[in-house]
Amino acid sequence: MTMPAQTDLTQRAEQLLREDAKKIEQLIAVQLENLTAPKCPLYEEVLDTQMFGLSREIDFAVRAGLIDRAQGREIISDLERKLADLYSQVLPSPNWKQG
């Protein structure tokens, strides 16, 4: 494969993985907006399943040489950070006390 073609594949693979991460973020945002109980087991199950699926996609892309491991870790870290931000917006702070 020529170098420009490999670069195009690498960029496309990273773009697709980031799009999938964004879909997970959007799915979780919608779930958090509609939850009646913030620690819903269903929410946790969906999140675990989606994150596992994305990690498998990233692993495949790394093994296929489409992205390097650092890019994969960055995609997962970015998503985890965004999800933590979403989660902190929905859940009350541990220091918050009802009065």
C-alpha positions as CSV (number, residue, x, y, z in Angstrom):
1,M,0.0,0.0,0.0
2,T,1.3,3.4,-0.8
3,M,2.1,5.9,1.9
4,P,-0.8,8.4,1.0
5,A,-3.3,5.5,0.9
6,Q,-2.1,4.3,4.3
7,T,-2.4,7.9,5.7
8,D,-5.9,8.1,4.3
9,L,-6.9,4.8,5.9
10,T,-5.3,5.9,9.2
11,Q,-7.2,9.2,9.2
12,R,-10.5,7.4,8.2
13,A,-10.1,4.8,10.9
14,E,-9.5,7.4,13.5
15,Q,-12.4,9.5,12.3
16,L,-14.8,6.5,12.4
17,L,-13.6,5.6,15.9
18,R,-14.1,9.1,17.1
19,E,-17.6,9.2,15.5
20,D,-18.5,6.0,17.4
21,A,-17.2,7.5,20.7
22,K,-19.4,10.6,20.0
23,K,-22.4,8.3,19.5
24,I,-21.7,6.7,22.9
25,E,-21.4,10.1,24.5
26,Q,-24.7,11.2,23.0
27,L,-26.5,8.0,24.0
28,I,-25.3,8.3,27.6
29,A,-26.3,12.0,27.7
30,V,-29.8,11.1,26.6
31,Q,-30.0,8.3,29.2
32,L,-28.7,10.6,32.0
33,E,-31.3,13.2,31.1
34,N,-34.1,10.7,31.3
35,L,-33.1,8.6,34.3
36,T,-35.2,8.7,37.5
37,A,-32.4,7.0,39.5
38,P,-28.9,8.1,38.7
39,K,-27.3,4.7,39.6
40,C,-29.6,2.7,37.3
41,P,-28.2,-0.8,36.6
42,L,-29.5,-0.6,33.0
43,Y,-27.5,2.6,32.5
44,E,-24.4,0.9,33.8
45,E,-24.9,-2.1,31.6
46,V,-25.4,0.0,28.5
47,L,-22.3,2.0,29.3
48,D,-20.2,-1.1,29.9
49,T,-21.4,-2.7,26.7
50,Q,-20.8,0.4,24.6
51,M,-17.3,1.0,26.1
52,F,-16.4,-2.7,25.6
53,G,-17.5,-2.5,21.9
54,L,-15.5,0.6,21.3
55,S,-12.4,-0.8,23.0
56,R,-12.7,-3.9,20.7
57,E,-13.0,-1.6,17.6
58,I,-9.9,0.3,18.7
59,D,-8.0,-3.0,19.4
60,F,-8.9,-4.2,15.9
61,A,-7.7,-0.9,14.3
62,V,-4.4,-1.1,16.3
63,R,-3.8,-4.7,15.3
64,A,-4.6,-3.9,11.7
65,G,-2.1,-1.1,11.8
66,L,-4.7,1.6,11.0
67,I,-4.0,3.6,14.2
68,D,-1.3,3.3,16.8
69,R,-2.0,2.4,20.4
70,A,-1.5,5.9,21.7
71,Q,-4.3,7.2,19.4
72,G,-6.6,4.4,20.7
73,R,-5.8,5.3,24.3
74,E,-6.5,9.0,23.5
75,I,-10.0,8.2,22.0
76,I,-10.9,6.1,25.1
77,S,-9.5,8.7,27.5
78,D,-11.4,11.6,25.8
79,L,-14.6,9.7,26.0
80,E,-14.1,8.7,29.6
81,R,-13.4,12.3,30.5
82,K,-16.5,13.5,28.6
83,L,-18.7,10.9,30.3
84,A,-17.3,11.8,33.7
85,D,-18.3,15.5,33.0
86,L,-21.8,14.4,31.9
87,Y,-22.1,12.2,35.0
88,S,-21.0,15.0,37.3
89,Q,-23.6,17.3,35.9
90,V,-26.4,14.9,36.6
91,L,-25.4,13.5,40.0
92,P,-25.3,15.7,43.0
93,S,-22.0,16.3,44.6
94,P,-21.0,13.9,47.4
95,N,-20.7,17.1,49.6
96,W,-24.3,18.2,48.7
97,K,-26.8,17.7,51.5
98,Q,-30.5,17.9,51.4
99,G,-31.9,20.2,53.9
